[in-house]
Amino acid sequence: MNEKDKEKIFNILKDIPLEQAPLNKIVPGAIVLEGGAFRGLYQEGVLDCLLDNGINFHTTIGVSAGALNGTNYVSRQRGRSAHINLKYRHDRRYVGANAFLRTKGKSLINLDFTFGSLPNIDNLDIEAIKDPNRRFIAVATNLKTGKAEYFDKDRDDFIQCIKASATLPYLSKPVIIDGSPYLDGGCDDRIPYKWALNNGYDKIVVIRTRDRDFRIKPNYKRRYMITKRWYSQYPDFAYILSRTDTDYNKVCDELFKLENNGTVFVIAPSKPINIKMLEGDLDKLKELYTLGYNDCKNNLDMLMKYLNK
């Protein structure tokens, strides 16, 4: 990295503090974290704002990038996710063809890199994550069944479950858990708020990575032609993956209704997010983080009213 690039990264990160937030109290309820690859910078801004305001939910459930962001939220390591994704976005050990080779063809995103030791960034605080007074759930999709499964942090292999949750289809090899192959939890459950509803939580806060009006134009037939060939060994998974866009639109519609009737509280981008899944423009990514922080800040009063009602 040349001096110009170092200076740019320094300027981008200088107003994002790296520190462990205190745990003064635990807020009853569940926070649900949508996936979205590098759109997750928006969510990182929201979560840092919550930590700055002492809002630590009892239960965190995350899928894909949401599971990765959830690790630093539950460990209360404010700024850690943003520093990793902004400082190392163009590090060949982390993203790209070199990362693909380093993982022996497993993935274009080297998740082992983010869980390792990084200069000037504290290691992930595993002990904070293991706090018995809080829950943390990572969602991954079982290729044999095509169904999402929900892994609790009490498992000895929980970090492996988080990696499975964030392992993208097509671009990555499955992660093996208990002898079964798993990929991104978003293949079957992109916004896992139903898990919170089904488990009896009456305070549910959903952090999106897409604006409320966003919908995908699905093409099920074409998608299924691709998935059934790509994942011919796993026909149930191929079918679920082919329907993921259609199902996502339904989930967005249902979530909108739940938000309007006060069942859930949603923080979503206040404007459309127009970045690529593996966006490389650091200025755009920093703007996304800042948007998330400010959207959360602007919604704090309403959030507290929801939590206290």
Secondary structure, DSSP 4 states (H G I P E B T S, - for coil): --HHHHHHHHHHHTTS--EEPP----EEEEEEE---GGGHHHHHHHHHHHHHTT--EEEEEEETHHHHHHHHHHTTEETHHHHHHHHSTT-TTTBSHHHHHHTTTS-SB-HHHHTS-BTTBPPP-HHHHT-TTSEEEEEEEETTT--EEEEETTSTTHHHHHHHHT--TTTSPPEEETTEEEEEGGGT-SSTHHHHHHTT-S-EEEE-SS-TT------HHHHHHHHHHHTTT-HHHHHHHHTHHHHHHHHHHHHHHHHHTTSEEEE--SS-----TT---HHHHHHHHHHHHHHHHHHHHHHHHHHH-
